[in-house]
């Protein structure tokens, strides 16, 4: 018997003509692990929020959702709160209290659970999740991965029967993301927890899923086993969303059941004919330095430890430079110092050969340097995207034709009349980038720009970045997205303990790493020397 059933669900947001959801029908058996995928704006998050009554969006809804044969709207408040858990994309948005132990106890306290039971359940969950060492820490001091683990533990202490997760690994580094997904596997397999997960990172998730639901334009296009995905994703042009092993299999015209995991991909590839084992080494292009960092030290408080410890970095004109590293290592802090938003207490930051503190505010942030923050919402001030952009043009006395040029470049005309907060993650990134491009900066710093983006949105972002590079715009990107970095970077660097510990061109950089490397390289490294993308593997097999 189904634990959850969605029947003919349709939904339209206020003042919108098109349905966000159209005639959605599916049921969920207890203990299933279901992954929902699809391009940004297809309705995934809208659907998931309808399954958690307290988070359902405002608008016009038809159809029915039942939980254990009871209409979701008729559930007792206690049952709805405790038995259906929800983990959000941004861990910052879900943490409420100041201490880890209090965060774990908070939900039970609100349900009026007795103190002894709270202590027992909190102790059990803290032990299960390995939180004991930082049990009494301030939540503000935790890394992104730790915060997301606390969110998950705080939900699990309520003993839910269904766990809903909306891109929970989007802000985690590759190692933290893998650990988080492994924890979900344990919860599903050892506790029988029903899991419904929205995720764009499918390398580690897809092998765990019993079913995959593919959405497009508010409808379900596929509902079945992961190994049967290829025909549907081919029709929707979403093949690049698949794990590297499946993409390699498809592009080499594999027959039979496609491999899902790195291990299965390695086994399958070992049986294929390989014509060449190594791709040509890329030439290092000499570029004029535009951003130079020499011996920079920074701390947030004079009594605190240094976050940056002698950082050295040189970035050339027109370069796309990606900076990778674990959560909490200081990457975002480094970006803030590069942008002049934080001031180093030792060392120099130079922009076009001039110390950053010698620039006036208007001089630096108009036509020299722009910053796209991790949360693009902070850049929006008005009720529509059009009004936001027009207000900026008016207040800064920008040429009237510049707005149309930016709208055309980013292809966002269809977003202009919408509220910025109603946009999907990818749409918000594009609208926020439009505000920056109005200023025509020569250097753009981006913090996690691919966070929450589907494969098609990433391709569009990459095309935009390439067009900017052709105009000699320099791009510095802090990211956890290894696949994006490997495919589009001119140079990559690994950030650790407040400094850059290694850097190089993508093929050399990723071929030398074990964990901070691509799935394609992990699949092929015993047979191929420097293949780092599925396209590289296919090229070497076919050449």
C-alpha angles and dihedrals in degrees: 000000000000118000090200131023130185115196124191093326116183127170138181126190118232114280091008123121099197121071116246088204126026125194096324114189127175141120133214126217120215111270097020122140108215126183120200116202139170141120122301112283095022093120102262097128092040090056094046093050090053088060090059104059096204092055099043110132122242116258144081114320133182129177131045140276120196131189114200089344093306121113108254091231091056097052117119111258092241093052094046092049099046107031099047111054126191130198115193130217095246113053090201091065094057105042110095109168134058100237131056094228091050092049090056092049098041099088094047091048090055090052090054095243113168119260097248092052091048091052092048095048094044092049091049094050094043089054094045092051096040093242097136095103094057098028094121098037125118110262089226091065095056125105120243092261093050092049092052090049089051089051091052093046091048089055094044093051086068087062097233123192094209126039118199118193127185109202093313095176098049093105097037128099116244095263095046090046091053091050091049093051090047089055090052089052090054092049091050098044102034101035099028090235116171109235127195110182135183109204140157093190099080101164093092100020104053096062089057096050122103089193138013124209115200117199130195127175093348096310136099110249098174136017115175149077119333094240090062094056101095101084094048095046090047090057092048094045090239099122091119088064089068125094113275093249091060093045092051090047092050096046092048090052094246119188130214125021113352120235115252104186135051089250093053090045092053091050093049094045092050088065095052128092112256118198099184132017103200138044121217115276111251119244116242107240114220109230134183108256112246101164120039128179118187125184095330119182123184138172130173093224130024090235094046129090119268115268093191115040111189098323115195121187138153122191124188133223114278092007125142103215122182124199117202135181145121126301111278096019094117104259095132090045089053089052091052091051091048088052094049091242090119125033123228115226091213134023134029137276114197127190113196088345094306123109109253093231090060091065120092115233095251092043094051099044098039113072095338112065136007131184127207106196126215091254106047092189090081089070096058120092107159139064096251135031091239093053091047092053095041092049090053092049091050097046093048094038093236121173112273094231092057092074092056091048092054093045090052094046093051095036093228102137089115090059099052098095096044129096110254092231092056092060125101119251093264093047091050090052091053094046091049091048088053090060090053095046091054085071091051095223118194091213124039123191115200126191112205096330093171094052108132094000123137120226095265093050089050090053090051091048090050091052090051092049091049091052089051091050089054085060089053093253111155117224126200114185129188106202148158090201103106095174092054092046093050094050102043110022126105089200135005132201135192116224119206135159094356099310142072105262098182139004139174147127113309100255093050095037098051095038088063098052132084103195103012091061138093128275089240091059092047089052095048108028097103091053105026126045108213110003108137104164133047087247089058091053092048091048093053093047094048101037 
